[in-house]
């Protein structure tokens, strides 16, 4: 490889094969897509938290069997799911008719990545997760979601796990213990220093 400061296609291919070419900062790299039908939970175990400081989750055309059911999240800490009251969240909810409300909790066993709706109604959402692999920082999330529930509804907001720990997995599940179906994709967002 030459040392002129200009990378040839061959240079980039060689660096990529050794995982030394970072590409463009902010680039999305697919970790896993799961298309599920009538399951109780969707788990992402290999989230590559040692590579990515930021993750991006998409939820497409998800339906559930429960009434007033949202898709919720819990984190895995070193392989064990965190169920205790370790989460805090704040969301803004709204409808196409102009009705708005907030939903907050300072102590919760879960947080949300979709707006609630009824059996068969579709939900779509995206969420960003930060610091999952850094045991010296708080892991948190921001999200936006839309749903068809007696018309268009939305939710946006954020959540945090109220303790510093290494998060190495993500669980998504229905809040009313119903089954969920749809497409879930998790991406890593490449930093400059990766």
C-alpha positions in Angstrom: 0.0 0.0 0.0 1.3 3.4 -0.9 1.7 6.2 1.7 0.5 9.1 -0.4 -2.7 9.7 1.6 -4.8 8.7 -1.3 -6.5 5.3 -1.0 -6.9 3.2 -4.1 -9.6 0.6 -4.6 -7.1 -2.1 -3.8 -6.1 -0.3 -0.6 -9.7 0.0 0.6 -10.4 -3.7 -0.2 -7.3 -4.8 1.7 -8.2 -2.6 4.7 -11.8 -3.8 4.6 -10.7 -7.5 4.7 -8.7 -6.8 7.9 -11.6 -4.8 9.4 -9.4 -1.7 9.4 -11.4 0.5 7.0 -14.0 2.5 8.8 -15.8 3.8 5.8 -18.0 6.8 6.6 -18.9 7.9 10.1 -22.6 7.3 10.7 -22.8 4.5 8.3 -25.5 1.9 9.2 -24.3 -1.7 9.3 -26.9 -4.4 9.6 -26.4 -6.7 12.5 -29.6 -8.8 12.2 -33.1 -8.8 10.8 -35.8 -11.0 12.3 -39.1 -11.6 10.6 -41.4 -13.2 13.1 -44.9 -14.6 13.3 -46.9 -15.1 16.5 -44.0 -15.0 18.9 -44.0 -13.7 22.5 -40.6 -12.0 22.3 -37.9 -11.0 19.9 -34.3 -11.2 21.2 -31.2 -9.7 19.8 -28.3 -11.4 21.6 -25.3 -10.6 19.3 -25.6 -6.8 19.3 -21.9 -6.2 18.8 -21.8 -3.8 21.7 -18.0 -4.0 21.7 -17.9 -2.6 18.1 -20.8 -0.1 18.1 -21.5 2.7 20.6 -24.8 3.5 18.9 -27.5 1.1 17.6 -30.5 1.7 15.3 -33.6 -0.4 15.5 -36.5 -0.5 12.9 -39.9 -2.1 13.5 -42.0 -2.5 10.4 -45.6 -3.6 9.9 -45.7 -5.2 13.4 -49.1 -6.5 14.6 -50.0 -8.0 18.0 -52.9 -10.0 19.4 -53.3 -8.0 22.6 -55.7 -5.0 23.3 -53.9 -1.7 24.0 -50.6 -3.4 23.4 -47.3 -1.6 22.8 -44.0 -3.2 22.0 -41.7 -2.9 25.0 -38.0 -3.3 25.6 -35.8 -4.8 28.3 -32.0 -5.0 28.2 -29.8 -8.0 28.8 -26.8 -7.3 31.1 -24.0 -9.9 30.5 -26.6 -12.4 29.3 -29.2 -11.9 32.1 -32.4 -10.0 31.4 -33.0 -6.9 33.5 -36.6 -7.1 34.7 -36.4 -5.1 38.0 -37.5 -1.5 38.2 -34.4 -0.3 36.5 -35.9 1.9 33.7 -37.2 5.4 33.5 -39.1 6.9 30.5 -40.9 10.0 29.2 -43.1 9.9 26.0 -45.4 12.3 24.2 -48.4 10.6 22.6 -50.8 12.1 20.1 -53.5 11.5 17.6 -54.4 13.0 14.2 -57.4 14.6 15.9 -55.1 16.8 17.9 -55.3 15.0 21.3 -51.9 14.9 23.2 -50.8 13.4 26.4 -47.6 12.4 28.2 -46.7 9.1 29.7 -43.8 9.0 32.2 -42.4 6.6 34.8 -39.4 7.1 37.1 -39.4 3.4 38.0 -40.5 0.8 35.5 -39.8 -2.8 34.5 -39.7 -1.9 30.8 -40.0 0.9 28.3 -41.7 1.3 25.0 -40.7 1.5 21.3 -44.2 1.7 19.8 -47.5 3.4 20.5 -50.2 1.0 21.8 -53.0 -0.3 19.6 -55.4 -3.2 19.3 -55.2 -6.7 17.8 -54.2 -6.6 14.1 -53.5 -2.9 14.0 -50.1 -2.1 12.4 -47.2 -0.4 14.3 -44.0 1.1 12.8 -41.2 2.6 14.7 -37.5 3.4 14.9 -35.2 3.8 17.9 -31.7 4.8 18.6 -29.8 3.1 21.5 -26.7 4.7 23.0 -23.8 3.4 25.2 -25.0 -0.2 25.4 -21.5 -1.7 25.6 -20.0 0.9 28.0 -20.3 -0.2 31.6 -19.2 3.2 32.8 -22.2 5.0 31.1 -26.0 4.9 31.3 -27.7 3.1 28.4 -30.5 5.1 26.9 -32.9 5.2 23.9 -34.8 7.7 21.8 -37.7 6.7 19.6 -40.5 7.7 17.2 -43.5 5.5 16.4 -46.7 5.6 14.4 -49.7 3.2 14.7 -53.1 2.7 13.2 -55.5 2.7 16.1 -58.9 4.3 15.5 -57.0 6.5 13.1 -53.4 7.7 13.0 -51.5 7.9 16.4 -47.9 8.6 17.3 -45.4 8.4 20.2 -42.0 9.8 20.6 -39.7 10.1 23.6 -36.8 8.5 25.4 -35.9 6.1 28.1 -32.9 5.2 30.2 -31.7 2.3 32.3 -31.0 3.9 35.7 -27.7 2.1 36.4 -24.4 1.9 34.6 -23.8 -1.5 33.2 -22.7 -3.4 30.1 -25.7 -4.2 27.9 -25.2 -7.1 25.5 -28.7 -7.9 24.4 -32.2 -6.4 23.7 -35.6 -8.1 24.2 -38.7 -6.8 22.5 -42.1 -8.1 23.6 -45.8 -7.2 23.7 -47.0 -5.4 26.9 -50.2 -7.4 27.2 -48.6 -10.9 26.8 -50.1 -11.3 23.3 -48.1 -12.6 20.4 -46.3 -10.3 17.9 -45.6 -10.6 14.2 -43.5 -8.4 11.9 -40.1 -7.3 10.9 -37.4 -6.2 13.3 -33.9 -5.0 12.2 -31.0 -4.0 14.3 -28.1 -1.9 12.9 -24.8 -0.7 14.3 -23.8 2.9 13.6 -20.2 3.2 12.8 -18.2 5.9 14.7 -15.1 7.7 13.4 -12.9 5.8 15.8 -14.1 2.3 14.8 
